[in-house]
Amino acid sequence: MSATSQDCFTRLQKAFDARGSHSVSDDMHRNVYLSYFEDGGSRCISGKTRVENGKIVSVFLQYDDNTYELLDAKFYNSKKLPPAIINGISEMIYTIDGEKFKIVFIDQLKPRQKEFKTIELPDDL
């Protein structure tokens, strides 16, 4: 998925709404998408995050050389508490620097449901 895609979060949200999410366990999740909301669109980057007691407690941003950097800025949800996770996607997260983003736990997305194979009847019936 392109980091410059203006609809990256919308596409992710639609997939999670349609397919649902496995529960997000307390652990370090090494393959998450951080979707930053800015200028009416969203920008998605790769990262990792630690979850404890169902809440996000630390966030790391991934660089293109596969190194990570801890997000130093204090972050919280709209109630100034550690952000929770609902259906594989965090609540809106705010930083003291004025940024806002959501974390998408892409590995928890449930697989697509199988669809029945349709047939075409011959014209000479």
VENJOVEN-V131125 format. One record per residue. N is the residue number from 1. RES is the residue in one small letter. PHI is phi in whole degrees, -180 to 180 (* if undefined). PSI is psi as a letter, one per 40 degrees, with the letter a starting at -180 (999 if undefined). Layout:
# VENJOVEN-V131125
N|RES|PHI|PSI ; N|RES|PHI|PSI
This chain:
# VENJOVEN-V131125
1|m|*|h ; 2|s|-70|h ; 3|a|-67|d ; 4|t|-93|e ; 5|s|-61|h ; 6|q|-71|e ; 7|d|-111|f ; 8|c|-59|d ; 9|f|-70|d ; 10|t|-59|d ; 11|r|-63|d ; 12|l|-65|d ; 13|q|-59|d ; 14|k|-61|d ; 15|a|-64|d ; 16|f|-68|d ; 17|d|-64|d ; 18|a|-77|d ; 19|r|-106|d ; 20|g|82|i ; 21|s|-135|i ; 22|h|-71|i ; 23|s|-67|i ; 24|v|-97|h ; 25|s|-83|i ; 26|d|-71|h ; 27|d|177|i ; 28|m|-90|h ; 29|h|-101|h ; 30|r|-92|e ; 31|n|-137|g ; 32|v|-125|i ; 33|y|-108|h ; 34|l|-102|h ; 35|s|-107|h ; 36|y|-87|h ; 37|f|-101|h ; 38|e|-156|i ; 39|d|52|f ; 40|g|77|e ; 41|g|-130|a ; 42|s|-136|i ; 43|r|-128|h ; 44|c|-108|h ; 45|i|-131|i ; 46|s|-88|i ; 47|g|-169|a ; 48|k|-143|i ; 49|t|-151|i ; 50|r|-104|h ; 51|v|-115|h ; 52|e|-134|h ; 53|n|54|f ; 54|g|75|e ; 55|k|-120|i ; 56|i|-82|h ; 57|v|-113|d ; 58|s|-151|i ; 59|v|-134|h ; 60|f|-123|h ; 61|l|-97|h ; 62|q|-100|h ; 63|y|-93|i ; 64|d|-69|e ; 65|d|-94|e ; 66|n|69|e ; 67|t|-92|i ; 68|y|-122|i ; 69|e|-133|h ; 70|l|-65|h ; 71|l|-72|h ; 72|d|-73|d ; 73|a|-64|h ; 74|k|-65|h ; 75|f|-132|i ; 76|y|-166|i ; 77|n|-89|a ; 78|s|-66|e ; 79|k|-99|e ; 80|k|64|f ; 81|l|-117|i ; 82|p|-59|h ; 83|p|-67|h ; 84|a|-95|i ; 85|i|-121|h ; 86|i|-126|h ; 87|n|52|f ; 88|g|82|e ; 89|i|-133|h ; 90|s|-70|i ; 91|e|-63|i ; 92|m|-62|h ; 93|i|-111|h ; 94|y|-116|i ; 95|t|-110|i ; 96|i|-67|e ; 97|d|-86|e ; 98|g|89|e ; 99|e|-81|i ; 100|k|-138|h ; 101|f|-156|i ; 102|k|-125|i ; 103|i|-108|h ; 104|v|-108|h ; 105|f|-90|g ; 106|i|-61|d ; 107|d|-70|e ; 108|q|-93|e ; 109|l|-63|h ; 110|k|-69|i ; 111|p|-67|i ; 112|r|-64|i ; 113|q|-75|i ; 114|k|-66|i ; 115|e|-117|i ; 116|f|-70|i ; 117|k|-78|h ; 118|t|-88|i ; 119|i|-122|i ; 120|e|-114|h ; 121|l|-80|i ; 122|p|-65|i ; 123|d|-70|d ; 124|d|-93|f ; 125|l|-81|999
